Amino acid sequence: MYHQQPLYLFLSLTRGSWRNAFYIDCPTCPYGSGNCNGYLLTTDTEGAPVIMSVMYFEKATGDKVDKTECAGIITKTAFENLFNRWLVWNVSNPKSCCILQLIPKMDERKS
């Protein structure tokens, strides 16, 4: 059940469709992570970002995400600029990838 809670939250926030989320395009990882195949972004009811990796989403649902069908496509830099003030308070290491730091936090918060 633990692994389904982030998926349930994400789908409830996107009204049941990944197409209502924004796609964070992160084609190559400057931090050396092999997990950067893109991320889906929505916000919770308070406007805080809720992020799910495309790889996890596709594995959990069996759906194939096409970024061109998302509500929009933004770069990782655009994401960082958009949520700058929120990230200052919620990311512990500013010298590593903020997205990779947020995913475990989101999972912990929803468990």
C-alpha positions in Angstrom: 0.0 0.0 0.0 2.9 2.4 0.7 3.9 2.5 -2.9 0.4 3.2 -4.1 -0.2 6.2 -1.9 2.1 8.6 -3.9 0.4 7.4 -7.1 -3.1 7.8 -5.6 -2.2 11.3 -4.5 -0.7 12.3 -7.8 -3.7 10.9 -9.8 -6.2 12.6 -7.5 -4.4 15.9 -7.9 -4.3 15.5 -11.7 -8.0 14.5 -11.9 -7.0 11.0 -12.9 -4.8 11.7 -15.9 -1.1 12.3 -16.2 -2.0 14.6 -19.2 -3.1 17.2 -16.7 0.4 17.4 -15.3 3.4 19.4 -16.5 6.4 17.5 -17.8 9.7 18.5 -16.4 12.2 17.8 -19.1 15.5 16.6 -17.6 17.2 14.8 -20.4 20.7 14.5 -19.0 21.7 14.5 -15.3 24.5 16.8 -14.3 24.5 15.1 -10.9 25.3 11.6 -12.3 21.9 10.0 -11.6 20.7 7.5 -14.1 17.0 8.2 -13.2 16.5 11.3 -15.3 13.9 10.3 -17.8 11.6 13.2 -17.0 9.2 14.0 -14.3 5.5 14.8 -13.9 4.6 17.9 -11.9 1.4 19.0 -10.3 0.8 20.9 -7.1 -1.1 19.9 -3.9 -4.0 21.9 -2.6 -1.6 24.4 -1.0 0.4 25.0 -4.2 3.5 22.9 -3.2 5.0 20.8 -6.0 4.2 17.1 -6.2 6.6 15.3 -8.5 6.6 11.8 -9.8 9.3 10.3 -12.1 8.0 9.2 -15.5 9.9 5.9 -15.0 8.0 5.2 -11.8 4.6 6.3 -13.2 5.0 4.1 -16.3 6.0 1.1 -14.2 3.2 1.5 -11.7 0.4 2.2 -14.2 1.5 0.5 -17.5 0.8 3.8 -19.3 3.3 5.3 -21.7 3.8 9.0 -21.0 4.2 11.2 -24.1 5.5 14.6 -22.9 3.8 16.4 -25.8 0.4 15.3 -24.4 1.1 16.9 -21.0 -0.4 20.2 -20.0 3.0 21.8 -20.7 6.7 21.1 -20.9 9.1 23.0 -18.7 12.8 22.6 -18.1 14.4 21.8 -14.7 15.7 25.3 -14.6 12.2 26.7 -15.2 10.9 24.5 -12.4 13.6 25.8 -10.0 12.7 29.4 -10.9 9.0 28.9 -10.5 9.3 27.2 -7.1 12.5 29.1 -5.9 11.2 30.3 -2.5 9.5 27.0 -1.7 12.8 25.1 -2.6 14.8 27.3 -0.3 12.9 26.0 2.7 12.4 22.4 1.5 15.7 21.3 -0.1 18.5 20.4 2.3 21.5 20.4 -0.2 21.4 23.2 -2.7 24.4 21.7 -4.5 22.6 18.5 -5.5 19.5 17.9 -7.6 16.4 19.5 -6.0 14.1 17.1 -7.8 15.9 14.0 -6.6 15.8 15.4 -3.1 12.0 16.1 -3.3 10.8 12.7 -4.4 11.8 10.9 -1.2 10.4 13.8 0.9 7.1 13.6 -1.0 7.0 9.8 -0.4 7.7 10.2 3.3 5.1 12.9 3.7 2.4 10.8 2.1 3.2 7.5 4.0 
